[in-house]
Amino acid sequence: MFEGPDYPKPLDEDQFDQWLEAGREQKINYEYLLILWDAFEEKYSPFYVENRQGFNAYEPYGESVNQETIVAIYDLFSEARISPNVN
C-alpha cells in the first residue's frame, strides 16, 4: 500500500490489516483509522478516532507543522478510504 511518488514509502498490507483489527477490538467505539507518517521516525503509525471531529487533532490532510502528517483515513468497518473533509 501507499506505493508511488505521493507517499514517502510503502506500507505493508498485513500491518494495515492488523491496525484495522486492533481498532475494531478496542473497548472505545472507534470509527476511523488515521494513517500517520512520522517524518522524524520515518514510519507509519495508526491513530484511532471516534468521529470525524477527531480528525481535527491533526493539521490539514497532507500538511504538517510538526513531525506527523495524515496520509490516509479509513472507516474501520467498511475499510473504505474516506475524504478528510469535515463539514
Buried (B, 14 or more C-beta within 10 A) or exposed (E): EBEEEEBBEEBEEEEBEEBBEBBEEEEEEBBBBBBBBBEEEEEBEBBBBEEBEBBEEBEEBEEBEEEBBBBBBBEBEEEEEBEBEEE
